[in-house]
């Protein structure tokens, strides 16, 4: 089975290139000066929603994505090449979460894109540090590391209409009749092993996307059968069409069985707009069909009475499609009004992202300095180069870190760890 709708994925943006430490040496050129170029930035990883994708199968064996690293700087102020971005198409409806389950992005539209991992910035070459007081700097930065994330991708199909029901209720047959979809059809349960999509043109004026969901059995919401695996694909549908086989001896029990599973799912799906349809009525006595419809009317809301159709003969299909169009329009209209009415009531929370914040922790035999900005400076520092280490000390002094270290009792010769980037001697 090639349909994959949930998979882990590791993404690694490109590392920035190192800056060059170089001095110009040419005949007849006196004191040529520093000419080391900057490193190139690493490439980003960009995820894009695409209607041309309908499964996450391509990540079944490819569990890691890597963008291109930036090139190193060179002599004569030659800058390193910028790493190319890696753009990856995902099915529309893909939810991207981190390892803790926090949703980072939700691709709900064609062409919607998100930079999920940013490439590291290229390091400066020594030509960048020339000033009136520093004529021959021997400082060159290392490139920053690109962001690395362990993600969880989950596909939740976005369809206008979801076809649900017990196994062999006629969902696949109906979909193949009203659209160009060609799902597998047979006379045994669980013929449909994966969700199928089909675009349905109604009266040449309206196009709807239908999703055929594998049959639900008792206990599906707890993982029995295939329902638990695919109920997520009806979470976003505007309307649910519940198909019931007219040959069922107890259509009320069949209806309640599926509703119980919808209600027991993590997201209560039973409250979604629903249309109940009696299928396979070809060849049945009209009195029997009326009796089955009457039994369903007795337990359904009066606002949405059940319909009857035959996918094989086409009987009742046109009426069914027009009813579905009306329900989809009504459902989408309500969602739009609700969204417009609540948009001003939702508080916008912005997380503090002050790069200048830092803190010092005193350990038994060393000190630890943490903070996004200072750690980024440290990550770009070549700790094997004394000039580079001295520049980092100067930055720490300007930021007030040196003063805080002294206040906490740091003495000459004490070790100072700056995040995971490196170590200085106080």
FIKE-656186 format. One record per residue (C-alpha): residue in three letters; x, y negated, z. Coordinates in nm, 3 decimals, decimal comma. Layout:
BEGIN
<ALA <X Y Z>>
...
//
This chain:
BEGIN
<UNK <0,000 0,000 0,000>>
<UNK <0,164 -0,323 -0,114>>
<UNK <-0,067 -0,563 0,067>>
<UNK <0,123 -0,723 0,356>>
<UNK <-0,046 -0,995 0,560>>
<UNK <0,181 -1,020 0,864>>
<UNK <0,559 -1,013 0,878>>
<UNK <0,855 -1,151 1,074>>
<UNK <1,100 -1,374 0,888>>
<UNK <1,432 -1,537 0,978>>
<UNK <1,515 -1,867 0,808>>
<UNK <1,860 -2,027 0,808>>
<UNK <1,914 -2,371 0,654>>
<UNK <2,249 -2,451 0,495>>
<UNK <2,545 -2,567 0,704>>
<UNK <2,694 -2,906 0,632>>
<UNK <3,036 -2,916 0,468>>
<UNK <3,346 -3,028 0,658>>
<UNK <3,495 -3,370 0,604>>
<UNK <3,851 -3,380 0,468>>
<UNK <4,157 -3,503 0,655>>
<UNK <4,378 -3,635 0,378>>
<UNK <4,617 -3,919 0,298>>
<UNK <4,696 -4,054 -0,043>>
<UNK <5,044 -3,954 -0,158>>
<UNK <5,140 -4,083 -0,499>>
<UNK <5,461 -4,203 -0,652>>
<UNK <5,497 -4,582 -0,651>>
<UNK <5,198 -4,618 -0,418>>
<UNK <5,315 -4,745 -0,083>>
<UNK <5,103 -4,656 0,216>>
<UNK <4,820 -4,508 0,014>>
<UNK <4,608 -4,463 0,326>>
<UNK <4,343 -4,208 0,422>>
<UNK <4,136 -4,067 0,135>>
<UNK <3,951 -3,769 0,283>>
<UNK <3,597 -3,736 0,146>>
<UNK <3,277 -3,646 0,334>>
<UNK <3,123 -3,300 0,338>>
<UNK <2,791 -3,239 0,163>>
<UNK <2,466 -3,184 0,350>>
<UNK <2,330 -2,830 0,379>>
<UNK <2,014 -2,736 0,191>>
<UNK <1,670 -2,729 0,355>>
<UNK <1,427 -2,437 0,349>>
<UNK <1,091 -2,551 0,213>>
<UNK <0,773 -2,340 0,224>>
<UNK <0,500 -2,418 -0,031>>
<UNK <0,140 -2,296 -0,053>>
<UNK <0,059 -2,123 -0,383>>
<UNK <-0,260 -1,975 -0,528>>
<UNK <-0,043 -1,747 -0,741>>
<UNK <0,051 -1,548 -0,430>>
<UNK <-0,198 -1,329 -0,244>>
<UNK <0,026 -1,117 -0,022>>
<UNK <0,344 -1,138 0,185>>
<UNK <0,476 -0,815 0,030>>
<UNK <0,794 -0,978 -0,103>>
<UNK <0,911 -1,017 0,258>>
<UNK <0,864 -0,650 0,335>>
<UNK <1,235 -0,585 0,278>>
<UNK <1,367 -0,941 0,252>>
<UNK <1,360 -1,045 0,617>>
<UNK <1,595 -1,342 0,592>>
<UNK <1,604 -1,661 0,386>>
<UNK <1,921 -1,870 0,356>>
<UNK <1,967 -2,207 0,193>>
<UNK <2,294 -2,312 0,030>>
<UNK <2,572 -2,461 0,244>>
<UNK <2,712 -2,803 0,168>>
<UNK <3,056 -2,824 0,007>>
<UNK <3,364 -2,950 0,191>>
<UNK <3,505 -3,293 0,125>>
<UNK <3,826 -3,327 -0,073>>
<UNK <4,117 -3,555 -0,147>>
<UNK <4,072 -3,890 -0,322>>
<UNK <3,743 -3,950 -0,139>>
<UNK <3,572 -3,667 -0,321>>
<UNK <3,251 -3,580 -0,141>>
<UNK <3,137 -3,221 -0,106>>
<UNK <2,844 -3,095 -0,310>>
<UNK <2,505 -3,111 -0,139>>
<UNK <2,355 -2,766 -0,076>>
<UNK <2,049 -2,685 -0,286>>
<UNK <1,716 -2,661 -0,107>>
<UNK <1,554 -2,318 -0,103>>
<UNK <1,185 -2,347 -0,195>>
<UNK <0,970 -2,042 -0,123>>
<UNK <0,608 -1,996 -0,237>>
<UNK <0,366 -1,845 0,015>>
<UNK <-0,001 -1,759 -0,030>>
<UNK <-0,244 -2,037 0,053>>
<UNK <-0,374 -1,956 0,401>>
<UNK <-0,037 -1,856 0,549>>
<UNK <0,017 -1,956 0,912>>
<UNK <0,381 -2,003 1,019>>
<UNK <0,455 -1,963 1,391>>
<UNK <0,771 -1,942 1,597>>
<UNK <0,868 -1,647 1,815>>
<UNK <0,661 -1,782 2,105>>
<UNK <0,347 -1,796 1,892>>
<UNK <0,343 -2,177 1,853>>
<UNK <0,203 -2,270 1,513>>
<UNK <0,457 -2,475 1,318>>
<UNK <0,268 -2,507 0,990>>
<UNK <-0,053 -2,393 0,823>>
<UNK <-0,054 -2,391 0,443>>
<UNK <-0,420 -2,446 0,358>>
<UNK <-0,389 -2,617 0,017>>
<UNK <-0,226 -2,548 -0,317>>
<UNK <0,108 -2,729 -0,337>>
<UNK <0,118 -2,815 0,033>>
<UNK <0,479 -2,799 0,149>>
<UNK <0,669 -2,810 0,476>>
<UNK <1,042 -2,831 0,553>>
<UNK <1,060 -2,546 0,803>>
<UNK <1,438 -2,558 0,859>>
<UNK <1,661 -2,859 0,795>>
<UNK <2,014 -2,834 0,665>>
<UNK <2,308 -2,958 0,869>>
<UNK <2,459 -3,297 0,795>>
<UNK <2,796 -3,301 0,627>>
<UNK <3,094 -3,417 0,836>>
<UNK <3,272 -3,744 0,765>>
<UNK <3,620 -3,739 0,614>>
<UNK <3,893 -3,958 0,760>>
<UNK <3,837 -4,226 0,493>>
<UNK <3,506 -4,299 0,668>>
<UNK <3,681 -4,404 0,993>>
<UNK <3,910 -4,674 0,851>>
<UNK <3,873 -5,007 1,027>>
<UNK <4,077 -5,320 1,091>>
<UNK <4,216 -5,167 1,410>>
<UNK <4,240 -4,810 1,284>>
<UNK <4,436 -4,809 0,960>>
<UNK <4,537 -4,443 0,952>>
<UNK <4,271 -4,234 1,131>>
<UNK <4,348 -3,869 1,173>>
<UNK <3,987 -3,778 1,239>>
<UNK <3,764 -3,561 1,023>>
<UNK <3,431 -3,418 1,132>>
<UNK <3,307 -3,065 1,091>>
<UNK <2,972 -3,013 0,923>>
<UNK <2,665 -2,951 1,136>>
<UNK <2,505 -2,609 1,146>>
<UNK <2,174 -2,569 0,965>>
<UNK <1,866 -2,489 1,170>>
<UNK <1,795 -2,122 1,241>>
<UNK <1,447 -1,995 1,330>>
<UNK <1,281 -1,660 1,382>>
<UNK <0,930 -1,696 1,242>>
<UNK <0,608 -1,497 1,221>>
<UNK <0,412 -1,528 0,898>>
<UNK <0,042 -1,440 0,904>>
<UNK <-0,186 -1,459 0,604>>
<UNK <-0,546 -1,562 0,667>>
<UNK <-0,715 -1,579 0,328>>
<UNK <-0,914 -1,893 0,255>>
<UNK <-1,229 -1,788 0,073>>
<UNK <-1,572 -1,946 0,035>>
<UNK <-1,755 -1,620 0,093>>
<UNK <-1,657 -1,306 0,285>>
<UNK <-1,827 -0,976 0,202>>
<UNK <-1,859 -0,762 0,515>>
<UNK <-2,041 -0,444 0,612>>
<UNK <-2,003 -0,079 0,695>>
<UNK <-1,790 0,141 0,469>>
<UNK <-1,961 0,216 0,136>>
<UNK <-2,208 -0,071 0,174>>
<UNK <-2,143 -0,174 -0,187>>
<UNK <-1,905 -0,465 -0,129>>
<UNK <-1,652 -0,369 -0,395>>
<UNK <-1,923 -0,284 -0,649>>
<UNK <-2,087 -0,623 -0,601>>
<UNK <-1,753 -0,805 -0,630>>
<UNK <-1,667 -0,622 -0,953>>
<UNK <-2,010 -0,712 -1,095>>
<UNK <-2,005 -1,086 -1,023>>
<UNK <-1,633 -1,151 -1,086>>
<UNK <-1,333 -1,026 -1,282>>
<UNK <-1,192 -0,851 -0,976>>
<UNK <-1,137 -0,479 -1,018>>
<UNK <-1,129 -0,322 -0,671>>
<UNK <-1,119 0,055 -0,631>>
<UNK <-1,469 0,205 -0,611>>
<UNK <-1,554 0,559 -0,500>>
<UNK <-1,820 0,750 -0,306>>
<UNK <-1,616 0,801 0,011>>
<UNK <-1,557 0,570 0,311>>
<UNK <-1,264 0,325 0,324>>
<UNK <-1,215 0,315 -0,053>>
<UNK <-1,110 -0,047 -0,004>>
<UNK <-0,780 -0,046 0,183>>
<UNK <-0,691 -0,412 0,131>>
<UNK <-0,889 -0,737 0,097>>
<UNK <-0,978 -0,816 -0,265>>
<UNK <-1,040 -1,162 -0,405>>
<UNK <-1,262 -1,260 -0,695>>
<UNK <-1,363 -1,596 -0,845>>
<UNK <-1,736 -1,612 -0,921>>
<UNK <-1,879 -1,864 -1,168>>
<UNK <-2,240 -1,954 -1,080>>
<UNK <-2,454 -2,101 -1,362>>
<UNK <-2,142 -2,257 -1,515>>
<UNK <-2,150 -2,533 -1,252>>
<UNK <-1,999 -2,389 -0,936>>
<UNK <-1,703 -2,157 -0,873>>
<UNK <-1,676 -1,966 -0,548>>
<UNK <-1,395 -1,751 -0,414>>
<UNK <-1,526 -1,421 -0,273>>
<UNK <-1,324 -1,194 -0,042>>
<UNK <-1,413 -0,825 -0,010>>
<UNK <-1,311 -0,708 0,338>>
<UNK <-1,251 -0,337 0,414>>
<UNK <-1,544 -0,169 0,590>>
<UNK <-1,604 -0,224 0,960>>
<UNK <-1,681 0,063 1,196>>
<UNK <-1,761 0,074 1,566>>
<UNK <-1,452 -0,035 1,757>>
<UNK <-1,299 -0,222 1,462>>
<UNK <-1,227 -0,529 1,676>>
<UNK <-1,021 -0,304 1,907>>
<UNK <-0,822 -0,156 1,619>>
<UNK <-1,028 0,139 1,498>>
<UNK <-1,046 0,195 1,124>>
<UNK <-0,913 -0,095 0,915>>
<UNK <-1,132 -0,378 1,045>>
<UNK <-0,896 -0,511 1,312>>
<UNK <-0,622 -0,551 1,052>>
<UNK <-0,836 -0,754 0,814>>
<UNK <-1,096 -0,938 1,023>>
<UNK <-0,849 -1,229 1,028>>
<UNK <-0,930 -1,281 0,660>>
<UNK <-1,287 -1,386 0,735>>
<UNK <-1,184 -1,638 1,002>>
<UNK <-1,177 -1,918 0,745>>
<UNK <-1,467 -1,826 0,520>>
<UNK <-1,752 -2,076 0,495>>
<UNK <-2,023 -1,806 0,467>>
<UNK <-2,037 -1,436 0,552>>
<UNK <-2,246 -1,202 0,336>>
<UNK <-2,341 -0,893 0,533>>
<UNK <-2,423 -0,607 0,296>>
<UNK <-2,637 -0,318 0,422>>
<UNK <-2,692 0,002 0,226>>
<UNK <-3,064 0,046 0,155>>
<UNK <-3,019 0,420 0,205>>
<UNK <-2,934 0,368 0,576>>
<UNK <-3,190 0,545 0,793>>
<UNK <-3,172 0,263 1,051>>
<UNK <-3,085 -0,072 0,893>>
<UNK <-3,125 -0,252 1,226>>
<UNK <-2,858 -0,033 1,387>>
<UNK <-2,630 -0,089 1,089>>
<UNK <-2,676 -0,465 1,124>>
<UNK <-2,615 -0,470 1,501>>
<UNK <-2,307 -0,248 1,469>>
<UNK <-2,124 -0,492 1,244>>
<UNK <-2,240 -0,797 1,444>>
<UNK <-2,100 -0,642 1,761>>
<UNK <-1,757 -0,612 1,601>>
<UNK <-1,769 -0,970 1,471>>
<UNK <-1,856 -1,093 1,819>>
<UNK <-1,587 -0,881 1,988>>
<UNK <-1,309 -1,013 1,763>>
<UNK <-1,061 -1,264 1,912>>
<UNK <-1,250 -1,543 1,733>>
<UNK <-1,629 -1,498 1,758>>
<UNK <-1,724 -1,457 1,392>>
<UNK <-2,089 -1,374 1,454>>
<UNK <-2,181 -1,744 1,473>>
<UNK <-2,067 -1,809 1,115>>
<UNK <-2,342 -1,882 0,858>>
<UNK <-2,457 -1,541 0,735>>
<UNK <-2,670 -1,399 0,460>>
<UNK <-2,790 -1,041 0,505>>
<UNK <-2,836 -0,849 0,180>>
<UNK <-2,988 -0,506 0,123>>
<UNK <-2,790 -0,331 -0,153>>
<UNK <-2,825 -0,027 -0,381>>
<UNK <-3,200 -0,071 -0,433>>
<UNK <-3,190 0,064 -0,789>>
<UNK <-3,420 0,365 -0,821>>
<UNK <-3,574 0,318 -0,477>>
<UNK <-3,948 0,296 -0,424>>
<UNK <-4,060 -0,068 -0,386>>
<UNK <-4,252 0,018 -0,072>>
<UNK <-3,935 0,156 0,087>>
<UNK <-3,738 -0,158 -0,006>>
<UNK <-4,012 -0,379 0,145>>
<UNK <-4,009 -0,166 0,460>>
<UNK <-3,631 -0,201 0,498>>
<UNK <-3,649 -0,579 0,442>>
<UNK <-3,930 -0,606 0,696>>
<UNK <-3,717 -0,423 0,954>>
<UNK <-3,434 -0,670 0,895>>
<UNK <-3,663 -0,975 0,911>>
<UNK <-3,774 -0,864 1,254>>
<UNK <-3,424 -0,915 1,397>>
<UNK <-3,292 -1,201 1,181>>
<UNK <-3,337 -1,578 1,219>>
<UNK <-3,635 -1,700 1,016>>
<UNK <-3,425 -1,972 0,854>>
<UNK <-3,220 -1,720 0,652>>
<UNK <-3,438 -1,425 0,542>>
<UNK <-3,268 -1,113 0,399>>
<UNK <-3,238 -1,052 0,026>>
<UNK <-3,231 -0,733 -0,179>>
<UNK <-3,025 -0,664 -0,490>>
<UNK <-2,878 -0,401 -0,715>>
<UNK <-2,523 -0,464 -0,833>>
<UNK <-2,556 -0,189 -1,095>>
<UNK <-2,874 -0,318 -1,262>>
<UNK <-2,827 -0,687 -1,180>>
<UNK <-3,163 -0,706 -1,005>>
<UNK <-3,165 -0,995 -0,757>>
<UNK <-2,801 -1,095 -0,822>>
<UNK <-2,880 -1,440 -0,969>>
<UNK <-3,105 -1,530 -0,675>>
<UNK <-2,837 -1,406 -0,438>>
<UNK <-2,564 -1,622 -0,596>>
<UNK <-2,780 -1,938 -0,593>>
<UNK <-2,858 -1,881 -0,225>>
<UNK <-2,490 -1,835 -0,146>>
<UNK <-2,400 -2,158 -0,329>>
<UNK <-2,657 -2,351 -0,125>>
<UNK <-2,528 -2,203 0,202>>
<UNK <-2,164 -2,279 0,117>>
<UNK <-2,249 -2,641 0,034>>
<UNK <-2,442 -2,677 0,358>>
<UNK <-2,163 -2,519 0,565>>
<UNK <-1,888 -2,730 0,407>>
<UNK <-2,099 -3,044 0,452>>
<UNK <-2,143 -2,973 0,825>>
<UNK <-1,770 -2,911 0,869>>
<UNK <-1,688 -3,239 0,695>>
<UNK <-1,933 -3,438 0,910>>
<UNK <-1,801 -3,279 1,228>>
<UNK <-1,444 -3,353 1,125>>
<UNK <-1,527 -3,718 1,043>>
<UNK <-1,718 -3,765 1,369>>
<UNK <-1,445 -3,631 1,595>>
<UNK <-1,134 -3,768 1,426>>
<UNK <-1,133 -4,084 1,639>>
<UNK <-1,205 -3,895 1,961>>
<UNK <-0,903 -3,668 1,943>>
<UNK <-0,605 -3,816 2,128>>
<UNK <-0,281 -3,815 1,935>>
<UNK <0,001 -3,680 2,149>>
<UNK <0,354 -3,761 2,047>>
<UNK <0,642 -3,573 2,201>>
<UNK <0,941 -3,776 2,311>>
<UNK <1,231 -3,721 2,075>>
<UNK <1,484 -3,962 2,224>>
<UNK <1,820 -3,839 2,096>>
<UNK <2,004 -4,059 2,347>>
<UNK <1,884 -3,865 2,652>>
<UNK <2,143 -3,648 2,824>>
<UNK <2,212 -3,494 3,164>>
<UNK <2,509 -3,359 3,356>>
<UNK <2,507 -3,040 3,563>>
<UNK <2,782 -2,957 3,811>>
<UNK <2,878 -2,590 3,824>>
<UNK <3,122 -2,415 4,055>>
<UNK <3,436 -2,473 3,847>>
<UNK <3,319 -2,695 3,561>>
<UNK <3,063 -2,948 3,441>>
<UNK <2,801 -2,906 3,168>>
<UNK <2,674 -3,196 2,955>>
<UNK <2,350 -3,146 2,760>>
<UNK <2,172 -3,381 2,522>>
<UNK <2,079 -3,370 2,156>>
<UNK <2,287 -3,668 2,043>>
<UNK <2,603 -3,590 2,240>>
<UNK <2,584 -3,223 2,141>>
<UNK <2,557 -3,319 1,774>>
<UNK <2,870 -3,533 1,807>>
<UNK <3,048 -3,245 1,980>>
<UNK <2,938 -2,995 1,712>>
<UNK <3,102 -3,215 1,447>>
<UNK <3,423 -3,253 1,648>>
<UNK <3,736 -3,057 1,560>>
<UNK <3,851 -2,965 1,910>>
<UNK <4,189 -2,853 1,776>>
<UNK <4,258 -3,213 1,672>>
<UNK <4,364 -3,450 1,952>>
<UNK <4,237 -3,756 1,761>>
<UNK <3,898 -3,587 1,726>>
<UNK <3,884 -3,504 2,097>>
<UNK <3,978 -3,862 2,189>>
<UNK <3,700 -3,998 1,966>>
<UNK <3,449 -3,776 2,147>>
<UNK <3,574 -3,905 2,484>>
<UNK <3,522 -4,261 2,360>>
<UNK <3,166 -4,181 2,252>>
<UNK <3,094 -4,021 2,591>>
<UNK <3,228 -4,330 2,765>>
<UNK <3,005 -4,563 2,560>>
<UNK <2,700 -4,345 2,635>>
<UNK <2,775 -4,351 3,010>>
<UNK <2,853 -3,979 3,034>>
<UNK <3,207 -4,036 3,166>>
<UNK <3,073 -4,261 3,442>>
<UNK <2,818 -3,997 3,544>>
<UNK <3,087 -3,728 3,550>>
<UNK <3,298 -3,945 3,781>>
<UNK <2,996 -4,011 4,004>>
<UNK <2,943 -3,636 4,038>>
<UNK <3,302 -3,585 4,148>>
<UNK <3,484 -3,494 3,827>>
<UNK <3,864 -3,515 3,860>>
<UNK <4,146 -3,515 3,609>>
<UNK <4,191 -3,168 3,464>>
<UNK <3,831 -3,053 3,524>>
<UNK <3,662 -2,864 3,241>>
<UNK <3,363 -3,029 3,073>>
<UNK <3,142 -2,813 2,850>>
<UNK <2,924 -3,000 2,603>>
<UNK <2,634 -2,768 2,535>>
<UNK <2,761 -2,475 2,330>>
<UNK <2,968 -2,698 2,102>>
<UNK <3,301 -2,709 2,280>>
<UNK <3,507 -2,796 2,585>>
<UNK <3,699 -3,106 2,693>>
<UNK <3,938 -3,167 2,979>>
<UNK <3,830 -3,460 3,194>>
//
